[in-house]
Amino acid sequence: MKTTEFLDHVKGRLNLPSDYAVAKVLGITRESVSQLRTGKTSMGIETAMKVGEILQIDGHAVYAQGQIERAKKPEIVDFWRTISEKFSESFNALLSGSWSGVERRRDWSRRLAHAR
């Protein structure tokens, strides 16, 4: 989903009449909403978190999508897509209950050992 679609969904979910109202809800200026819509800027972390909360989706995904849209170099796009995909896979595994606490502890133990 693109930034403009996120904004449109917020507007629809809350039945807001204008981008000014969207700006108020998100705690940003009307000009910021305009810049988001035209691609001149991308959502900051706080705004992405608020959008995620309103739409009941993960704010990380909202933020990552903004970074993908903003990226100029293919390797940066790939970086953010990979992060987004990995996070999505992990999040879905946690929600499905397919990843037990024992597996999580083992995974963290491996990560800590690898970091040393």
Buried (B, 14 or more C-beta within 10 A) or exposed (E): EEBEEBBBBBBEEEEBEEBEBBBBBBEBEBEBBEBBBEEEBBBBEEBBBBBBEBBEBBBBBBBBBBBBBBBEEEEEBEBBBEBBEEBBEEEEEEEEEEBEEEEEEEEEEEEEEEEE
